Amino acid sequence: MNSRRQFLKLAGTGILAAGSSSLYAYPDMPVRSDKTFDTFSIGMAGYTFKEFSVEKTIEMMKRIGVTNLSLKDFHMPMNSTQEQINVVLEKFKSAGINVYTVGVVYMKTQESVDQAFEYAKMAGVRMIVGAPDYELLPYVEKKLKIYDYKMAIHNHGPDNPLYPNARDIWNHIKDLDSRMGICIDIGHTTRDGQDPAVDILKYKSRIYDIHIKDVDKASKEGKTIEMGRGIINIPKVVATLRKIRYSGSCSLEFEKDMKDPLPGIAESIGYFKGVMACK
């Protein structure tokens, strides 16, 4: 587990554009001196902003310097018209924010699957982060072939019997169309007693989205905490993403202090950027 005594020497170098007040990580990680660039990007999972309007969400994202967003339906309801969707998307676009996917979208009927795909089409995205009931997976597969979209199924940890971990997702999708994949939540993975870096490597061919966070316990009782203060080995996760040449988004889902999340978001994004700046 990281501690405050394990301060990275990056503090004060100007690397952390996110405005984090502190940065905690492993001390043996030198600053990268090469000019190579990571193939993955940083984003925000929309659930982080559950308590805020679209306008306030945009304000916070601009303050932390993150421009990729997985949009949640409380900011753009599933039953929205095309005109209503256009209004919301234009607000983000005008602010320089890219809505790269929608979700998590829960699907319990064929009608809700149909709605999810039309919703994604109207939003102009080609991937849905979702959680369809198990029996709907064959129907979802048919829709993926028709729309040529990707479905990234989100794991929800030991307190949810539907897709508790990446292994469960994999076992349900491995024989289905390759457009059916995984959105691995590294916090829920850890709470389920798994190593997220190991799962990312094991299921690399179907990892289409990643929710990043840190947690304080590797158990059902584990809670979200600022990245670098918890028990997840974030440098190992980043190293694994580089190893598999992951090219999607790593979107922070910050579920602590949800009525005042900005300090924790900034610290977490700053920490993650600091790790990315290391070899």
N, C-alpha and C positions, 0 to 999 in steps of 0.2 A: 504493500500500500504506500502511495506517495505521501509525503509530509511537507510541511512548510520549510523544513531544513533542506529539502531537495529542490531548491530554487534553481531554475535554469539561468545560465549566465546571459541569456538573451534579454533579460529584463533591462530596459534602458537603452537597448540598441536601436530602437525605432522600428523593429520588425512588426510589432503588434499594432496594426492599424485599427484594430477593433476597439481600442480604448480600455482594455482590461486593466484592473488595478493591480493584479498580481498574476504570477504564472508559476505553476508547480509542475515539475516533471522529473525525469531521470537525469542525473547530473553528467552522464557520460555520453551525451549526444551533441557533438560539435555542430556549429552552424554550417549549412551547406555552402560550399564555395563554387560548385559547378553551376552551369547555366541551364541545366535541364529543368523541365517543368512537369509537375504531376499531371496525370491524365484525368484525375477526378477533381470535382469542384466542391465548394462549400455552399450549403443552402440552409433554409429554415423549414421545418415541418409546421404546417399551419396550426396544429393543435396548440402550439406554444402560445398563440395569441387569442385563445378562446374568450378571454374577458374583454377584448378590445375591438373597436371598429376597424374597418378597412383603412381609414385614414390614419388612425393611431398605429396600426400595424406597419403601414408604409413609413411613418415617422421613425419607428424603432428600427426597422430594417435599414433605413438610410443612416441612422446613427451608428450602427455596427458595421456598415459597409458590406452587407451581404445582399446579393441581387437575385438569388434563385429561391423560389418558393413552391412548396407543395401545398396547394390551396385546399383548405378544409371547407366543408359545405355550410358552416355557420356564417361564412363570409359571402358565399354564393350558393344559395339553397338549391337542392337537387331538382326542385320543380320550377326553376327559373326559366323564363322565356329567353330566346336568343337576344332580344333587346336588353333584358336585364343583365344577362351575362356579359354582353358587350360593354355595358356601363362599368361593371366591376373590373373587367380586364383592362379597360382603357385607363382606369386610375392607376393600376400597377404599372402598365406599360409607360405611361407618362412620367412615372417616378423612376424609370429605368429598372424595374423589377420584372424578371422573367418567370412566369408561371409555367413550370416545366412538367407538372403533373397535378392530378387531383386525388384527394384521399386523406385519410383512409375512408373508403366507401364500403359499407356493410351491405351484403346482398343475401336476402333470405327467401326470395321468390324469383321465378323467371322474369316477372315483370320488373323487379328491382334491378336485375341484370340488364334488361333492355334499357331501362332508364339510365343506368350508369354509363353505358356505352354512348347513348345519345348525348348525355351530359358532357362526356369527354369530347365528343365530336364538336359540339357547339363551343366548347372552351378552346378548341384548337390544339389539344394535347394528344400525344400518341401513346400514353401510358396511364394506367389507372393503378393507384396503390389501393388494394382492396382486401376484403375478407369475405369471400363468398362461402356460404354453407357448403359442406363437403359434397352433398348430393347434387349441387349445382355445377360442379367443376366440368362435367362433360358439356353442359350447355354453354358455360363460359368459353370453353375451348372452341366451340362452333362460332361464337361471336368474335373471338380473336382472329379466326381465319377470315371471317367476312370483313372486318374492319382493318385488319393488319395492324393491330395495336399490341402492346405488351400489358400483361397483368402482373404486378409485383405484389404478392401476397405477404401481408404483414404478420409477423409473429407477436404474440401478446403475453407470453410468460406463463408461469405456473398457476396463476389464478384465473386463467381462461382456458377452458377445454378445447376451444376452437383455435387450432394452430399455436400451441404453446411454444414451439421452437422451430428452428429451420429444418431439423430432421423430419419433423412431422409434415411440414410443407413439402419437402423433397419427396417423401414417400407417397404423397398424394399426387404429385405433378410429374414425377420423373418419366412416366410413360406417356405423358400428354405432349401437345405441341410445344415446341421450344419457346414460343412467345409467352408461355405461362412460367413465371419466375417468382423471385423472392425479394421482398423488402425486409432486410434483416435489421431488427432493432437490437443494437448491441447491449442496451440496458436490460431489456426483457430477457435476452439470451443469457446474460450473466445471472439474473435473478432465477433463471431456470437451472442454474448449475453448470452451464456450458461455457466454453471459452469462445468468444466471438471471433477471434482471429482464426481459430481452428475451423469453425463453421464456415467462415468466409472462404477459406482455402478449399475446404471439402466440397462446397456447393458453388464454386466460382462460376461455373458455366451458366448458372441461372440467377446470379445476384444482379438485380436491375436497379435497386435503390437501397440506400442505407440510412437509417435513423441513428444518429449519434447522441450519446449522453453518457453520464457517469452515474453510478449507484453506490450506496454505502454498504450493501450486504449482498452476498450471493445466495439469496433466499427469497421466498415469496414476500417477505416483509421488507425487502430492499426498496429504498426510496431514491428518487432522482436527486443528485447533488451536483454542484459545479464541477465541470470537467477538470481533472487533475487532483481533486480532493477525495475522490472515491477509490474504488478497488480495481477498476478496469485498466488494463495495461494499454493505454491509448497508443504509445509508440509502437507496440507490437501490432496493433490493428492497422496503423498507417503503413508499417513495413509490409504487412500482408497485402494491403491494397496495391502497393507499388509492385509487389511480386507478381500479382495476377493481372496487373495493368488495368485495374478497374477504371472505367471511363464515365461513370455516372456521378450522381451527387451524394455527398455526405451531409444530410440535413439534420440540424440540431433540433431535437424535440425536448424542450426544457419544461419539466412539469413541476418545478418547485417555485414557490412564491408567485403563483400565476396571476395575482393581482398587481404585482410589482416585479416582473421578471427581468427587467432590463439589466440591472447590475450582474445577475447571474448569467444572462445570455452573453454579455460582453466578456465576462471572465472566461466563459467556456469557449467562445469563438476565439478569443485571444490565445487561450491555451492550445487549442487545436491548430491554429496558425503557427504557433511557436513550434509545436511538434513537426509540422510539415516543413518548417524552415531548417530542420535538422537532418542529418544524413541517416 
